Amino acid sequence: MILLLRISLLACVVTGLRPPCSHRPALTRVASSSTDIVAKAMGPNADRAIQLLREAADDLEPREAYVFEPEGPVEGVAHFIGGAALGTFPQVAYKALLTRVAQKCGVAVVATPFDLGLDHDAAARTCRTAFRAEAARWRGLPRYGIGHSLGAKLLLLIACDDADAYEKLVLLAPNNSGVADSARLLERLVDAAGGGAGEKRPAEGIDWGGVLGAAFSMAGLEVTPPPAETLERVARLRRPARGVTFVRFEDDDDLDAAASLGPVMSGASIDWLDGGHLAPVFVEAGGLRLGEENLVDGVADAIARALDASAVGLLE
């Protein structure tokens, strides 16, 4: 209980909110950013993992979009959005993947970073605006959406507002939750980073996802839209012209929401790959080593198949 109170107070401090008074109902609020809250609450190693990603970034000043172009002619434009925390640094966390996708598919990949917050609608709008501004360089070419984890949800929110935004959606281990899964993803990031993120791991035996979720609830914070509302919106989504492909991973578990998203998306296809939730990620820079390069190759091949074919295998 004390741990929950400390984390909920930390959430309020970082977001500039006051903790709800005990004598009145707590108002539902949206935090401006939760990446640092989650990382700091989990301890110095999670915080260090995020700092290593920052230090590995190529640019001193963040951009609204990072573009990966093929060596040959550009035949299409792909909008990429990454996962919680990792999506803030796509030019680092997903560089290996996006470079391969650009070459294999002959597309210009526009990766739009976002600051992880609880207002996913706002994050989706920010990414959509940045993508449209950059993609204007290639007018008339087909546009695709590729998203990993939380980034897949943001792409779906964009498509729900504009059914013609993308001709094809490729969703890599889509996630449809909030702070709890952000914490779990950060915990895996620290574990996968090994010694690069510090000598010690977050305290063992603690379900950081559950702890952080409860703490944010105590602080009157919640994700918008919540999972149930997201499913309702997706159920009304008009299918993109070339359909939707889910790319799932054999070793993934509770972070992949394809099982719940799939049934509300008629005609979606699926491609199963080796690896876990972080299979699309490979980083080897700034004292941080994360992911496996051979898994990234497999993900890039799956994306190429999805953009080249109308279906890989029917989603059951």
N, C-alpha and C positions, 0 to 999 in steps of 0.2 A: 504494500500500500504506500509506504514511504517513497519507494522508487517511482511509482505512478505519479505521486504528487510532485516530486522533483522534476520529472520530465514534463508534466503538464505546465508547471510554472516556467520551465525553460522554453516551452513552446510559446507561451504568452510573451515572455521577455523578447525572444528573437523576432516575433511577429508584431511586436508593439501593442499587443492586446492585454487587457486586464483580465485576470482570472475571474470567472463568474462568482458572484456573491452567493453564499449558501441560502439566503432568505428569498431569493427570487430565481425564476427559471433562467437557465443559461441560453443566451442567444446563439444561433448558429452563425459562425463567422468563417470567412475564407482567408487563409494565411497567404502572405505575399510570396513566401518561399519556405519549403520544408526540407530541402536537401541538407542544409547545414544543421537544422534542428535535429533531424534523424541521426546524422553523422556524429554530432557532438554528444547527443544523448547516449549513443552506443559506445562512446569512449574515444580515446586518442587515436586508435588504430583506424577506425572507420573515417575519422576526420582526416587522418594522414593520407588515406587512400584517395580521398577527394582532392587533397592538396597536390598529390603526385600527378593526378590527371591534369590539374590546372597548370602545373609546372611543365608538363609535357606538351602543352598546347603550342602550336607554331607561332601564334600571333600574340603580341602584347595586348592588343585591343581586340575584344571579341567582335565577331561579325554577325550580321543577321542571317547570313547563309554562306555555306562552303560548297564549292562546285568541283566535281570530279568529272573530267571530260575524257572521252576515248581518243586514241591517237588518230583514228580515221574519222569519217563523216559522222555527224550526230544525227541519229535516226529517230530519236525520241527523248523525252525529258522525264526523269524519275524524281519524285519528291520523297526524300528519306527523312524519317523521324525516329530517333533512338529511344532507348528505355529510360526509366527513372535514374537520375543522376548521370548515367553514362550519356544520355541524350543532350546534356549540357555541353559535352565536349565531343561532338561527332567526328571532328577533324582528327581526333586522337583515338578514341575508343573504336571507331568504325572505319578508320582510314584503310586498313587492309581489305575489308569487305567491299567498300564502295569503289576503291580503285579497280578491283577485279570485276565488279558489276559493270562499271563503265566500259571496260575493255571487252568483256564477254558479250554484252548486250548492245554495244554501240549506242549507248544513251549517255546524256549528260545527267549526272546525279547531283541534285541540289539538296544538301543536308541542312535542315534548319534547326539550330539549337534552341532549347527553351529552358528557362529557369524553373525547376520543379516546384510547383505550388499545388494547392488543393483545388484550384479552379481550373479544371481541365478544359472547359469551354474556352476560357481566356487563352490558355496555352495553345489550343488548336487554332484560334483566330490569329494569334501572333505568328504561328508557323505558316498558316495559309497566306497571310499578307507578304511575308518574306519570300515564300516560294513564288508567288505570282509576280513579284517585282523582278526576281532573277530569271524566271522562265520566259519573261517577255522577250528575251534575246532569241528565242527559238519559236516564234509564232508559227502556228499551223502544224506543228509536229505533235504526235500522240503524247499524252501525259499519263504517267503511271504513279501509283502510290506504293511505297515500300516502308513498312514500319515494324519495329521490334519492340515487343513487350508493351509498355505504356504508349510508345509511339504508334503502335497499331491502333490503339483506342483513339488517339488523337486524329489519325487519318479517318477512322470511321465517323468521328464527330464532324469532320470537315465534309465528308461525303454525304452525311445526313442533311447538312445545310445546303449542299450543292451537289446534286446527283451526277452532274456532268463534270465534276472536278477531275476525275480520273477515268481512263478507259479500262484500267485493270488495277486491282488491289492485291498486293502480296503481303500477307500478315505473318510475321515471324514470331511464334510463341506469344500471341496477343495476350495482354493483361487487362483485366477489367476490375481493378480494385484501387486501393489508395495507399494511405500511409503504412498500413501493415505490410503490404507487399514491397513498398519502397524500402522498408527496413530489412526485409528478408533479402532483397536484391543487394543492398549494401553489405549485408553479412556475408553473402556469397562472394561479393567483390573482394572483401578483405580476406576471406579464406583462399580464394583463387590467386590473390596477389602474393601470397606467401610472405617471405621475409621482406619483400619490398615495401610492405605497408607497416612494418613494425615487427618486433619480436613476439608480442603477445597477441592473442586473439580476443575478441569480445568474450565476456564471461560465458563459460559453457553452461548448458542446461537452462538457459533463458530463451524463451520464445520472444525474440525482439519484435517480431511482427505483431504479436498479440499485445505486448507491453506498450509499444508505441501507439497502436490503434486505440487502446483503452485510454492512454494518456491524452491523446488528442481529443477523444470524446469528452473527457473530463474538462478540457479547456474550451469546449464548445465549438470544436472544429470538425468539419467533415468534407469529404470530396464532393465536388459537383461536376458533372452529374453522378449520382451514386450508381452502383452496378445495375440495379433493377431498371432505372430510367434509361441507362445506356442500352440495355437489351430491348426496351420498348422502342427506342428511336431506331435501332438497327433493324428491328422487325419491319419497320415502315420504309426502310431504305430501298430505293429503286436500284436494282442490280446493275453494276457497271457494265458497259457494252461487252467487255471481254471477261467479265466474271471476277470471282474472288478465289484466291488460292491461300490456304493455310499451310504454313510450313511448321511442322511440329518436331519435337526432339524426344528420342527414346528415353533419355534420363531426366526429362523435365517432370515436374510434378504440380504443386499447387500454384505456381506462378502462371501457368498456361491456362487461359480461359477459352480456348478454342472449343472445348466440349460444350460450353454453354452458349457461345456465340454461333457456332455452326448450325444448330437446329433452327435458328431464326433467320438464317441466310440461305434461301433455297438455291440449289445448284452450285454451291461452293465445292471446291476440290481440295485435296489434301496431298501433301508430300511429307513422308516421314524420313528423318535423318538421324544419324548418330549424334551423340552429344547431349549437353544439358542446356539450361536456359541461357547461358552466356556463350553458346557456340558461335553466334555472329560476331563476337568481340575478340580482337587480338591487339594487345598493346605490349610493346617492348621498348620503353623509353623512360628517361627520368627516374630510374631506380624502380620502376614498376614493370612487372611482367605479368600479363593477364591473358588467359585464353590459349588456344592451340591453333596454329596456322593451318593445319590440315583440315580442321573443322570449318574454318572460314572458307576454304576452297569449296567444300561441299555445299555450304549455304549459297555461295555465289552461283554454283552450278544449278541449284534448285531454283533460284530466282530467274536464271536464264531460261530454264524449262518453263517456268510459269509465264514469263513474258512471251514465249515463243508458241505456247500451246494453249488451247481453250480449256483443257482440263488435264490433271495429272492422275487423279483417282477420286472417285466420288467420296464425299465426306459422309460417314455413317453416324 
